[in-house]
Amino acid sequence: MTPSERPRRLNLQQRSALAGEAAAASADVENALAWPSDPTAAAFFDVDNTVMQGASIFHFARGLYRRRFFTTREIASAAWKQAYFRIAGVEDPEHVADARNSALSFIAGHTTTELEELGEEIFDEAMAHRVWPGTRALAQIHLDEGQRVWLVTAAPIEIATIIARRLGLTGAMGTVAEHVDGVYTGRLVGDLLHGPAKAEAIKALAAREGLDLARCSAYSDSSNDLPMLSLVGDPCAINPDARLRAHARAHGWRIHDYRTGRKAARVGLLGAAVAGAVTGAVAAGVSLRGRDRSA
């Protein structure tokens, strides 16, 4: 690493750590009133293409568009990225950069209340039927064993929280966007909850909740989540891209694929040529929640 690269890498590490800490701090309190019977073990699930088909943030953004929150041009850009995401099953880093640089501007000025009030109805109309039954069953197994289950996603914390609540999970961690007096500023707290930031979020939550990561499980479809998957004692690949599938096989990890065989094969071939984060890209564009500066 050259001297000029060191500040950039350090900055990225710092932003990932801050994003993870913010996500952990914003994580939902227990949905259940009773303390779990297995309090030191938990499961962590990625959302997009793991819990549900496609990018959750796109489904949410489309619902907002129908309610005239976005312009046609803005939703068209998100639609193209969603189509790419569904065909390839993985993520494009250029989308992250594009969204990071420009797309946050159209959320600035909206209030947390007006967006949160729409979440439940958009989940019903656009997300509920896209949940993979197999992944939902895996999450329920952990709950039945007395363990807590969190979603960990680059999507905004509001979306993640709604999905977790509607699926009966413990809570969620997601990308945190800044707001002041309940109004979004258009800036993130740290960075997207993506890649290394997810691992930082889980470590922060584990320290707070007294979890033994060696007894915990993690589930994802993307090789971008290898930091998260490698952090726990029981990693599992769900609908994996080609790189994650190869890594999981090499390390003896569990693999579940709920797509059709034909689609899975196509995804594997295309996945070998691409990497990055379309979920994070669109998430940056419509990240909805953050810390109030006055808090």
C-alpha positions in Angstrom: 0.0 0.0 0.0 1.4 3.4 -1.0 1.5 6.3 1.4 -1.3 8.0 -0.6 -3.5 5.0 -0.2 -3.2 4.8 3.5 -5.4 7.8 4.4 -8.1 6.6 2.1 -8.1 3.1 3.5 -8.1 4.4 7.0 -11.0 6.7 6.2 -13.0 3.8 4.7 -12.3 1.8 7.9 -13.4 4.6 10.1 -16.6 5.2 8.1 -17.4 1.5 8.2 -16.8 1.4 12.0 -19.0 4.5 12.5 -21.8 3.0 10.3 -21.7 -0.2 12.2 -21.8 1.5 15.6 -24.7 3.7 14.5 -26.6 0.7 13.2 -26.1 -1.2 16.4 -27.1 1.8 18.5 -30.3 2.1 16.4 -31.2 -1.6 16.6 -34.6 -2.4 17.8 -35.2 -3.4 21.4 -36.6 -6.9 21.9 -40.0 -7.4 20.3 -40.8 -10.1 22.8 -41.3 -9.3 26.4 -39.6 -12.5 27.7 -35.8 -12.8 27.9 -34.6 -15.4 25.3 -33.9 -18.8 26.7 -30.6 -18.9 24.8 -29.4 -15.4 25.4 -25.8 -15.8 24.1 -26.6 -17.1 20.7 -28.3 -15.2 17.8 -28.7 -15.2 14.1 -28.0 -12.4 11.6 -29.7 -12.3 8.2 -28.9 -10.1 5.2 -32.1 -9.0 3.5 -31.8 -8.5 -0.3 -31.9 -11.8 -2.2 -31.5 -13.6 1.2 -34.7 -12.9 3.0 -36.6 -11.5 0.0 -36.2 -11.5 -3.7 -34.7 -8.4 -5.2 -33.7 -5.2 -3.4 -35.9 -4.1 -0.6 -35.0 -0.5 -1.0 -36.3 -0.5 -4.6 -39.6 -2.0 -3.6 -39.9 0.7 -1.0 -38.8 3.4 -3.4 -41.3 2.4 -5.9 -44.0 2.7 -3.3 -42.8 6.2 -2.5 -42.8 7.0 -6.2 -46.4 6.0 -6.5 -47.0 8.5 -3.7 -45.1 11.2 -5.6 -42.0 11.3 -3.4 -39.6 10.8 -6.4 -39.4 11.9 -10.0 -39.7 9.6 -13.0 -36.0 10.0 -13.7 -35.0 9.1 -10.2 -37.2 5.9 -10.1 -36.0 4.9 -13.6 -32.4 4.9 -12.4 -33.4 2.7 -9.4 -35.4 0.4 -11.6 -32.5 -0.2 -13.9 -30.3 -1.1 -11.0 -33.0 -3.4 -9.6 -33.3 -5.2 -12.9 -29.5 -5.6 -13.0 -29.6 -6.9 -9.5 -32.2 -9.5 -10.2 -30.5 -10.7 -13.3 -27.0 -10.9 -11.9 -27.9 -11.6 -8.3 -24.9 -9.6 -7.1 -24.1 -5.9 -6.9 -22.2 -3.3 -8.9 -19.8 -1.0 -7.1 -20.3 1.9 -9.6 -23.9 2.1 -8.4 -22.7 2.6 -4.9 -20.5 5.5 -5.9 -23.2 7.1 -8.1 -25.7 6.9 -5.3 -23.3 8.0 -2.7 -22.4 11.2 -4.7 -25.8 12.3 -5.8 -28.9 10.4 -4.9 -29.2 11.5 -1.2 -30.2 15.0 -2.2 -33.9 14.1 -2.9 -34.4 12.7 0.6 -33.2 15.9 2.3 -36.0 17.9 3.7 -38.4 15.0 4.2 -39.4 14.2 7.8 -38.9 10.9 9.5 -42.6 10.8 10.4 -44.0 11.1 6.9 -41.8 8.3 5.6 -42.3 6.0 8.6 -46.1 6.3 8.3 -45.9 4.8 4.8 -43.7 1.8 5.6 -46.4 -0.7 6.7 -48.6 -0.2 3.7 -45.7 -0.4 1.3 -44.5 -3.6 2.9 -47.9 -5.1 2.4 -48.2 -4.1 -1.2 -44.7 -4.6 -2.5 -42.6 -6.8 -0.1 -44.5 -9.4 1.8 -45.0 -11.7 -1.2 -41.3 -11.6 -2.1 -40.1 -13.1 1.2 -38.4 -16.5 0.6 -40.4 -19.1 2.6 -37.2 -21.2 3.1 -35.3 -18.3 4.7 -38.3 -17.4 6.8 -38.3 -20.9 8.1 -34.6 -20.8 9.0 -35.2 -17.6 11.0 -38.1 -19.3 12.8 -35.9 -22.2 13.8 -33.6 -19.8 15.7 -36.5 -18.2 17.3 -38.0 -21.5 18.4 -34.6 -22.4 19.9 -34.8 -19.3 22.1 -32.3 -17.3 20.1 -32.6 -13.7 18.9 -32.7 -12.9 15.2 -31.6 -9.6 13.6 -31.7 -8.4 10.1 -28.4 -6.7 9.0 -28.8 -4.8 5.7 -27.5 -1.9 3.7 -31.1 -0.8 3.3 -32.3 2.1 5.5 -32.9 1.1 9.2 -36.6 2.1 8.8 -37.2 -0.5 6.1 -35.2 -3.2 7.9 -37.2 -2.5 11.1 -40.5 -2.9 9.3 -39.5 -6.2 7.7 -38.2 -7.5 11.0 -41.3 -6.6 12.9 -43.6 -8.0 10.3 -41.7 -11.3 10.2 -41.7 -11.5 14.0 -38.0 -11.1 14.4 -36.1 -9.5 17.2 -35.0 -6.4 15.4 -32.8 -4.9 12.7 -29.7 -3.0 11.8 -29.5 -0.9 8.6 -28.0 2.2 7.1 -28.5 5.2 9.3 -29.0 8.6 7.7 -28.7 11.8 9.6 -31.7 13.9 10.6 -32.0 17.1 12.6 -35.3 17.8 14.5 -36.9 14.9 12.6 -35.9 16.2 9.1 -33.4 14.4 7.0 -30.3 16.2 6.0 -29.3 14.1 3.1 -26.1 12.8 4.8 -25.3 9.4 6.2 -24.0 8.6 9.7 -20.7 7.0 8.8 -21.4 5.1 5.5 -23.6 2.4 4.1 -24.1 -0.7 6.3 -22.3 -2.8 3.7 -19.4 -5.2 3.6 -17.1 -4.6 6.6 -19.6 -2.2 8.2 -22.0 -5.1 8.8 -19.3 -7.0 10.7 -18.7 -3.9 12.8 -22.4 -3.6 13.6 -22.6 -7.2 14.7 -19.5 -6.8 16.9 -21.0 -3.7 18.5 -24.3 -5.4 19.1 -22.7 -8.6 20.4 -20.7 -6.5 23.0 -23.9 -4.7 24.1 -26.1 -7.8 24.2 -23.5 -10.3 25.6 -23.5 -12.6 22.6 -21.0 -15.3 22.0 -20.2 -14.9 18.3 -18.8 -18.5 18.1 -22.4 -19.6 18.9 -24.0 -17.3 16.5 -25.2 -17.8 12.9 -25.2 -15.5 9.8 -26.9 -15.8 6.5 -26.3 -14.0 3.2 -26.4 -14.4 -0.6 -23.4 -12.1 -1.4 -19.6 -12.5 -1.2 -19.6 -8.9 -0.1 -20.8 -10.2 3.3 -17.9 -12.5 3.9 -16.7 -10.2 6.8 -20.1 -10.8 8.5 -20.2 -14.5 7.7 -16.6 -15.1 8.8 -17.3 -13.5 12.1 -19.7 -16.2 13.4 -19.3 -19.8 14.2 -22.2 -20.9 11.9 -22.2 -19.1 8.5 -24.6 -20.1 5.8 -24.9 -19.1 2.2 -28.4 -18.4 0.9 -29.0 -18.1 -2.9 -25.3 -17.5 -3.1 -23.4 -15.7 -5.9 -20.6 -17.7 -7.6 -17.8 -16.4 -5.3 -19.7 -17.0 -2.1 -20.8 -20.5 -3.3 -17.2 -21.4 -4.0 -16.0 -20.0 -0.6 -18.8 -21.8 1.3 -18.0 -25.1 -0.4 -14.3 -24.7 0.3 -14.9 -24.0 4.0 -17.7 -26.5 4.6 -20.4 -23.9 5.2 -24.1 -24.7 4.8 -25.7 -23.7 1.4 -29.4 -23.2 0.7 -30.7 -22.1 -2.7 -34.4 -21.3 -3.0 -34.2 -20.1 -6.6 -35.0 -22.5 -9.5 -32.1 -24.5 -10.8 -32.1 -22.7 -14.1 -32.1 -19.2 -12.5 -29.4 -20.2 -10.1 -27.2 -21.4 -12.9 -27.6 -18.1 -14.8 -26.9 -16.1 -11.7 -23.7 -18.1 -11.0 -22.4 -17.5 -14.5 -23.1 -13.7 -14.4 -22.0 -13.4 -10.8 -18.4 -14.4 -11.7 -18.1 -11.2 -13.8 -19.4 -8.7 -11.3 -19.2 -7.6 -7.7 -20.2 -4.6 -5.5 -23.4 -3.3 -4.1 -26.6 -2.4 -5.9 -28.6 -2.7 -2.6 -26.2 -0.3 -1.0 -26.4 2.0 -4.1 -30.1 2.4 -3.9 -30.0 2.5 -0.1 -27.7 5.5 -0.3 -30.3 7.2 -2.5 -33.2 6.7 -0.1 -31.6 6.1 3.2 -34.3 7.2 5.6 -33.2 7.3 9.2 -30.4 8.8 11.2 -29.3 10.2 14.5 -30.7 13.5 15.6 -27.7 15.7 16.1 -29.2 17.1 19.3 -29.5 13.6 20.7 
